[in-house]
Amino acid sequence: MPIRALDLQVDVTDAAGLDEPARVAMTVTLPDELAPQPVLCFAKPGGGYSRGYYTEALPGPGSGAQATWHAERGWVFVSVDHLGVGGSTVHHDPDRLSFAPVVAANHAAEQHVLDRLRDGTLADGFPRVTDALLLGIGQSMGGAFTVLQQGRFHAYDGIAVLGYSVVHTEPPSRPGEPPIVMPWIPRDASPSSGIVTNAPALADAPPAALDAMAWGFHFDDVDAEVVRRDLDDFPTRHGDPPPWASSTVPGAAAIQCLAPGATAPEAAAVRCPVLVAVGDRDVVPDPRGEVRAYLSSRSVDLFVCPRMAHMHNFAGTRELLWRRIDAWAAWAATVRST
């Protein structure tokens, strides 16, 4: 059975609680043969990106798609579009897409996939998966949602937080250039409320140009045309997003996760093993300080990947990161077995 990918649309109307139809789009990449210890991984993209971030062989000096790479090693890899993103429903009022509905919708959709794998109804000819190691991984905003989901539902056996800081997410700027200042909107305020706790700093900061943002998002060896296609008019991209992108984001949640400590309560509640992985040019100002945020976890690993900027899966060293995640998963399985 060759590696194959299934696209799903999962109804999450009840879980989202928005009093309107809601669906989560997912791509399930199935291996030709399950690993001896089955691994089921749910992967969430960052703001301005879709599940194609994981399923597409992204341009750049590296090669291959992350979903395929892990499936070749026996994993079931599920790439998720959040509400308000990509192939999921995007008609919702952005102000209503706060942490609670977005995270609850993802959890419900993932449980649907898990149930179908357990009873053998997900794909014709694919065996039942009854005792998989359950992993959640997320890049940037997806890392925030992974932390939130685990802190609330505790459904994973391990989480990998990729390019997101639960202490303070801050885009890097070139040495000698002014810092890039993002708005800090508290969890109890909507983007349209006008409540911005760092309003004075935001008013004083110069607007971030494409070149300033690109330096933190893509390492120097990524082709300039790829960078332009990815970031010009980000995230709408002139109405023509590439296959890894989304021209929409889950409004409130996307902006709220940038405030310092926005996901700290859930991070402190995570008990399973955690992998914090960043590029050596990323939005995490103090990678070693992240370990202290996971107060309840007895196993927090840190990996700083060389020659990698914030958008990890474009990097020439992308496979090094994937190998680190694979090795960490084996450790998470050991923890679970004890």
C-alpha positions as CSV (number, residue, x, y, z in Angstrom):
1,M,0.0,0.0,0.0
2,P,1.7,3.2,-1.1
3,I,1.7,6.4,1.0
4,R,-1.6,8.1,0.4
5,A,-3.3,11.3,1.6
6,L,-7.0,11.7,2.5
7,D,-8.7,15.1,2.7
8,L,-11.4,15.3,5.3
9,Q,-14.0,17.9,6.3
10,V,-15.1,17.3,9.9
11,D,-18.3,19.0,11.3
12,V,-17.4,20.7,14.5
13,T,-20.5,22.9,14.9
14,D,-21.3,21.7,18.4
15,A,-17.8,21.8,19.7
16,A,-17.1,25.3,18.3
17,G,-20.2,26.7,20.0
18,L,-20.6,29.6,17.5
19,D,-24.3,28.9,16.7
20,E,-23.4,28.5,13.1
21,P,-22.1,25.7,10.9
22,A,-18.4,25.1,11.4
23,R,-16.0,22.6,9.7
24,V,-12.4,21.7,10.1
25,A,-10.4,20.6,7.1
26,M,-7.7,18.0,7.6
27,T,-5.3,16.0,5.4
28,V,-4.4,12.6,6.7
29,T,-1.1,11.2,5.3
30,L,-1.1,7.4,5.8
31,P,2.1,5.3,5.7
32,D,2.4,2.2,3.6
33,E,3.2,0.3,6.8
34,L,2.6,1.4,10.4
35,A,5.6,1.7,12.7
36,P,5.9,-1.1,15.4
37,Q,4.8,1.6,17.9
38,P,2.1,3.4,15.9
39,V,2.4,7.2,16.0
40,L,-0.5,9.5,15.3
41,C,0.6,13.1,14.9
42,F,-1.6,16.2,14.6
43,A,0.1,19.2,13.1
44,K,-1.1,22.8,13.2
45,P,0.2,25.6,11.0
46,G,1.1,29.2,11.9
47,G,-0.8,32.4,11.2
48,G,-1.1,33.1,7.4
49,Y,-0.4,29.4,6.6
50,S,-2.5,26.4,5.9
51,R,-2.1,22.6,6.3
52,G,-0.2,22.8,3.1
53,Y,2.8,24.0,5.2
54,Y,3.1,20.3,6.2
55,T,1.8,18.5,3.1
56,E,3.6,20.4,0.4
57,A,7.2,20.0,-0.6
58,L,8.0,23.6,0.1
59,P,10.4,25.6,-2.1
60,G,13.8,26.4,-0.6
61,P,17.2,24.8,-0.2
62,G,15.7,21.7,1.6
63,S,13.6,19.0,0.1
64,G,10.4,17.1,0.7
65,A,7.3,17.6,2.7
66,Q,7.2,17.0,6.5
67,A,4.0,14.9,6.4
68,T,5.5,12.5,3.8
69,W,8.8,12.3,5.6
70,H,7.1,11.1,8.8
71,A,4.7,8.8,7.0
72,E,7.7,7.1,5.3
73,R,8.8,6.2,8.9
74,G,5.4,4.7,9.7
75,W,3.6,7.7,11.2
76,V,0.0,8.7,10.6
77,F,0.4,12.4,10.1
78,V,-2.7,14.7,10.2
79,S,-2.3,18.3,9.0
80,V,-5.1,20.6,10.4
81,D,-6.6,23.8,9.1
82,H,-7.9,25.9,12.1
83,L,-11.3,27.5,11.9
84,G,-11.0,30.6,9.7
85,V,-8.0,29.1,7.8
86,G,-7.6,27.5,4.4
87,G,-10.1,24.8,3.7
88,S,-12.0,25.1,7.0
89,T,-15.0,27.4,7.3
90,V,-13.9,31.0,7.1
91,H,-17.2,32.8,7.2
92,H,-17.0,33.3,11.0
93,D,-16.8,36.8,12.6
94,P,-13.0,37.1,13.3
95,D,-13.7,38.6,16.7
96,R,-15.5,35.4,17.7
97,L,-12.6,33.1,16.8
98,S,-10.9,33.4,20.1
99,F,-8.9,30.6,21.8
100,A,-11.9,28.7,23.1
101,P,-13.8,27.9,19.9
102,V,-10.7,27.4,17.8
103,V,-9.1,25.0,20.2
104,A,-12.3,23.1,21.0
105,A,-12.9,22.7,17.2
106,N,-9.5,21.3,16.6
107,H,-9.8,18.9,19.5
108,A,-13.2,17.6,18.3
109,A,-11.9,17.1,14.7
110,E,-8.9,15.2,15.9
111,Q,-11.0,12.9,18.1
112,H,-13.1,12.2,15.0
113,V,-10.0,11.0,13.2
114,L,-8.8,9.0,16.2
115,D,-12.1,7.3,16.5
116,R,-12.1,6.3,12.9
117,L,-8.6,5.0,13.1
118,R,-9.5,2.9,16.1
119,D,-12.5,1.3,14.5
120,G,-10.8,0.9,11.1
121,T,-13.2,3.1,9.0
122,L,-10.8,5.9,8.0
123,A,-9.5,4.4,4.8
124,D,-10.2,1.2,2.9
125,G,-7.6,-1.5,3.6
126,F,-5.9,0.5,6.3
127,P,-5.5,-1.4,9.6
128,R,-7.1,-0.4,12.8
129,V,-4.9,1.7,15.0
130,T,-5.8,1.0,18.7
131,D,-2.8,2.1,20.8
132,A,-1.0,4.9,19.0
133,L,1.3,7.4,20.6
134,L,-0.6,10.6,20.3
135,L,1.5,13.7,19.5
136,G,0.5,17.3,18.9
137,I,2.9,19.6,17.1
138,G,2.4,23.2,16.0
139,Q,4.5,25.9,14.3
140,S,4.2,29.6,15.4
141,M,0.5,30.3,16.0
142,G,-0.1,26.5,15.7
143,G,2.3,26.0,18.5
144,A,0.2,28.4,20.7
145,F,-2.9,26.4,19.8
146,T,-1.2,23.1,20.6
147,V,-0.2,24.4,24.0
148,L,-3.7,25.6,24.7
149,Q,-5.3,22.4,23.5
150,Q,-3.0,20.2,25.7
151,G,-3.5,22.5,28.7
152,R,-7.2,22.2,28.4
153,F,-7.9,18.6,27.1
154,H,-4.7,16.7,28.0
155,A,-5.2,14.3,25.1
156,Y,-1.6,14.1,23.7
157,D,1.2,11.9,24.9
158,G,3.7,14.7,24.0
159,I,3.7,18.1,22.3
160,A,6.3,19.8,20.1
161,V,6.1,23.6,20.2
162,L,7.9,24.9,17.1
163,G,8.8,28.5,16.7
164,Y,6.5,29.9,19.4
165,S,7.2,31.4,22.8
166,V,4.8,31.0,25.7
167,V,6.8,33.7,27.4
168,H,7.0,36.3,24.7
169,T,6.7,35.8,20.9
170,E,8.6,38.6,19.2
171,P,9.7,38.8,15.5
172,P,13.5,39.3,15.3
173,S,15.0,42.3,13.5
174,R,18.3,42.7,11.7
175,P,21.1,43.7,14.0
176,G,21.2,47.5,14.2
177,E,17.6,47.9,13.0
178,P,14.6,48.9,15.2
179,P,12.6,46.1,16.8
180,I,9.4,44.9,15.1
181,V,6.6,45.7,17.5
182,M,3.4,43.6,17.5
183,P,0.2,44.7,19.3
184,W,-0.5,43.1,22.7
185,I,-4.2,42.4,23.0
186,P,-5.3,40.7,26.3
187,R,-7.3,37.5,26.3
188,D,-10.5,39.2,27.5
189,A,-10.5,41.7,24.7
190,S,-11.3,41.4,21.0
191,P,-9.2,42.9,18.2
192,S,-12.0,45.4,17.4
193,S,-12.2,46.6,21.1
194,G,-9.2,48.9,20.7
195,I,-7.6,47.6,23.8
196,V,-3.9,47.4,23.2
197,T,-1.7,47.2,26.3
198,N,1.5,48.3,24.5
199,A,-0.2,51.1,22.5
200,P,2.5,53.7,23.2
201,A,5.3,51.4,22.0
202,L,3.2,50.5,19.0
203,A,2.7,54.1,18.1
204,D,6.4,54.9,18.3
205,A,7.5,52.0,16.2
206,P,8.1,52.4,12.5
207,P,6.0,50.2,10.2
208,A,7.7,46.8,9.5
209,A,8.7,46.6,5.9
210,L,8.7,43.3,3.9
211,D,12.5,43.1,4.1
212,A,12.5,43.4,7.9
213,M,9.9,40.7,8.3
214,A,11.6,38.4,5.7
215,W,14.9,38.4,7.6
216,G,13.2,36.7,10.6
217,F,11.0,34.4,8.5
218,H,13.5,33.0,6.0
219,F,17.2,32.2,6.2
220,D,19.6,33.8,3.8
221,D,19.8,30.7,1.5
222,V,16.1,30.8,0.6
223,D,15.6,32.2,-2.9
224,A,14.4,35.8,-2.9
225,E,11.5,35.0,-5.3
226,V,10.3,32.4,-2.8
227,V,10.4,34.9,0.0
228,R,8.5,37.4,-2.1
229,R,5.8,34.9,-3.0
230,D,5.5,33.9,0.6
231,L,5.4,37.3,2.3
232,D,4.4,40.0,-0.2
233,D,1.1,41.4,1.0
234,F,1.1,38.9,3.9
235,P,-1.2,37.2,4.7
236,T,-3.7,38.0,1.9
237,R,-0.9,37.7,-0.8
238,H,-2.9,39.7,-3.3
239,G,-5.7,37.2,-3.3
240,D,-3.4,34.5,-4.7
241,P,-2.0,32.5,-1.8
242,P,0.5,29.7,-2.7
243,P,-0.5,26.1,-1.7
244,W,1.2,26.4,1.7
245,A,-0.6,29.6,2.6
246,S,-3.9,30.9,3.9
247,S,-5.2,34.4,3.1
248,T,-7.3,34.3,6.3
249,V,-6.5,33.8,10.0
250,P,-8.6,33.0,13.0
251,G,-9.0,36.7,14.0
252,A,-9.0,37.1,17.7
253,A,-6.9,34.0,18.5
254,A,-4.2,34.9,15.9
255,I,-3.5,38.3,17.5
256,Q,-4.1,37.4,21.1
257,C,-1.4,34.7,21.1
258,L,1.2,37.3,20.5
259,A,0.8,39.0,23.9
260,P,3.4,38.1,26.4
261,G,2.2,35.2,28.6
262,A,-1.0,34.7,26.6
263,T,-0.8,30.9,26.8
264,A,1.1,30.7,30.1
265,P,-1.7,29.2,32.2
266,E,-2.1,26.3,29.8
267,A,1.6,25.8,29.4
268,A,2.0,25.6,33.1
269,A,-0.6,22.8,33.2
270,V,1.0,20.6,30.5
271,R,2.3,17.4,32.1
272,C,3.4,15.4,29.1
273,P,6.9,15.6,27.5
274,V,7.5,18.8,25.6
275,L,9.9,19.6,22.8
276,V,10.7,23.3,22.3
277,A,12.3,23.6,18.8
278,V,13.3,26.9,17.2
279,G,15.5,28.1,14.4
280,D,18.6,30.0,15.3
281,R,16.8,33.1,13.8
282,D,13.3,32.9,15.2
283,V,10.5,34.6,17.2
284,V,11.7,33.2,20.6
285,P,14.0,35.8,22.2
286,D,15.2,33.5,25.0
287,P,14.9,29.8,23.9
288,R,16.3,28.5,27.2
289,G,13.8,30.5,29.2
290,E,11.0,28.5,27.6
291,V,11.8,25.5,29.7
292,R,10.6,27.2,32.9
293,A,7.2,27.9,31.4
294,Y,6.1,24.2,31.5
295,L,5.9,24.0,35.3
296,S,4.1,20.7,35.4
297,S,6.1,18.8,32.8
298,R,9.0,16.6,34.0
299,S,10.6,16.4,30.6
300,V,11.2,19.6,28.5
301,D,13.7,19.3,25.7
302,L,15.1,22.2,23.7
303,F,16.5,22.2,20.2
304,V,17.9,25.1,18.3
305,C,18.2,24.2,14.6
306,P,21.1,25.8,12.7
307,R,20.7,27.8,9.5
308,M,16.9,28.0,10.1
309,A,14.6,31.0,10.4
310,H,11.1,31.2,11.7
311,M,9.5,29.3,8.7
312,H,11.2,26.1,9.5
313,N,9.9,23.9,6.6
314,F,11.5,26.2,4.0
315,A,15.0,25.8,5.5
316,G,17.8,23.8,4.0
317,T,18.1,22.1,7.4
318,R,14.4,21.2,7.7
319,E,15.2,17.4,7.8
320,L,17.4,18.0,10.8
321,L,14.4,19.3,12.6
322,W,12.2,16.5,11.5
323,R,14.8,14.0,12.7
324,R,14.9,15.7,16.1
325,I,11.1,15.4,16.3
326,D,11.3,11.7,15.4
327,A,13.9,11.1,18.1
328,W,11.9,13.0,20.7
329,A,8.8,11.0,19.8
330,A,10.7,7.8,20.7
331,W,11.4,9.4,24.1
332,A,7.7,10.3,24.5
333,A,6.8,6.7,23.9
334,T,9.2,5.6,26.6
335,V,7.7,8.0,29.1
336,R,4.2,6.8,28.2
337,S,5.2,3.2,28.7
338,T,6.4,3.8,32.2
